[in-house]
Amino acid sequence: MSVNRARLGRSFAVAGSGLARAWATQPNLRLEVAIGLVALGTAAWLRAPAAPIVIACTVVLAMELMNSAVEAVVDLASPNFHQLAGTAKDLAAAAVLTASIGAVVVGLVVLGPPLLARLTSWGGAG
């Protein structure tokens, strides 16, 4: 199986362009990245496993990108209000919310016990 490197390069360029556009236009994406970096920094500080945090953050960011894509397509296809257009947007936003809730649960499960142990050891040292 041969790989068409030019085609692969164009695919990555197009995806990178979409990511750059999302970064420039979607404040929620920037906020979610910041929250993810804080979670990863906390995992490093606590020496907790980073992989579950990375996976959860990636799912949230991917859902945010899909939500933005759905909103753009719906706005193009239905510039005037239509109940189904609103439903599509609401469902895409619900996917982001669901992923975000899941990421919070992952954060609590992975970071909660070592954070509690760290805070307890500080309280007992005084």
C-alpha positions in Angstrom: 0.0 0.0 0.0 1.5 3.3 -1.1 0.9 6.6 0.6 0.2 9.6 -1.5 2.3 12.1 0.5 1.0 15.2 -1.4 -2.6 14.2 -0.7 -1.8 13.4 2.9 0.0 16.8 3.3 -3.0 18.6 1.8 -5.3 16.8 4.2 -3.3 17.9 7.2 -3.1 21.4 5.8 -6.9 21.6 5.5 -7.4 20.2 9.0 -4.9 22.6 10.4 -6.7 25.5 8.7 -9.9 24.4 10.2 -8.3 24.2 13.6 -6.9 27.7 13.2 -10.2 29.0 12.2 -11.9 27.4 15.2 -9.3 28.8 17.5 -9.8 32.3 16.1 -13.6 32.3 16.1 -14.7 29.9 18.9 -14.2 31.3 22.4 -15.5 28.1 24.0 -12.7 26.1 22.3 -10.1 28.4 23.8 -11.7 28.2 27.2 -11.8 24.4 27.0 -8.1 24.3 26.0 -7.2 26.4 29.0 -9.2 24.2 31.4 -7.6 21.1 29.9 -4.1 22.6 30.4 -4.9 23.3 34.0 -6.1 19.8 34.4 -2.9 18.4 32.8 -0.8 20.7 35.0 -2.7 19.5 38.1 -2.1 15.9 37.0 1.6 16.6 36.6 1.8 18.3 40.0 0.0 15.4 41.7 1.9 12.8 39.7 -1.4 11.4 38.7 -1.9 9.5 35.4 -2.2 12.0 32.5 -3.7 9.6 29.9 -7.3 9.7 31.1 -7.1 13.5 31.3 -5.7 13.8 27.8 -8.4 11.4 26.4 -11.2 13.3 28.2 -10.0 16.7 27.0 -9.6 15.4 23.5 -13.1 14.2 23.4 -14.4 17.6 24.7 -12.4 19.5 22.1 -13.5 17.1 19.3 -17.1 17.6 20.3 -16.7 21.3 20.4 -15.2 21.3 16.9 -18.1 19.1 15.7 -20.6 21.5 17.4 -19.1 24.4 15.5 -19.3 22.5 12.2 -22.9 21.6 12.8 -23.7 25.2 13.6 -22.0 26.5 10.5 -23.8 24.0 8.2 -27.2 24.7 9.9 -26.7 28.4 9.5 -25.8 28.0 5.8 -28.7 25.6 5.1 -31.3 27.4 7.2 -30.5 31.2 7.5 -34.1 31.8 8.8 -35.3 30.2 12.0 -36.6 26.7 11.6 -37.4 24.4 14.5 -35.3 21.5 13.1 -32.3 23.8 12.7 -32.7 24.8 16.3 -32.9 21.1 17.3 -29.8 20.2 15.4 -27.9 23.0 17.1 -29.2 22.1 20.5 -28.3 18.4 20.1 -24.7 19.3 19.0 -24.4 21.6 22.0 -25.7 18.7 24.2 -22.9 16.5 22.9 -20.4 19.0 24.1 -22.1 19.3 27.5 -22.2 15.5 27.8 -18.5 15.2 27.0 -17.7 18.0 29.4 -19.6 16.3 32.2 -17.8 13.1 31.5 -14.4 15.0 31.6 -15.3 16.4 35.0 -16.1 13.0 36.3 -12.7 11.7 34.9 -11.0 14.6 36.5 -12.6 13.9 39.9 -11.8 10.2 39.7 -8.2 10.6 38.6 -7.2 13.8 40.4 -9.5 13.7 43.4 -7.8 11.1 45.6 -4.2 12.4 45.1 -5.4 16.0 45.6 -7.2 15.0 48.8 -4.1 13.2 50.0 -1.9 16.2 49.2 -4.3 18.6 51.0 -4.6 16.3 54.0 -0.9 16.0 54.3 -0.6 19.8 54.3 -3.2 20.1 56.9 -1.5 17.6 59.2 1.9 19.1 58.8 0.9 22.4 60.5 
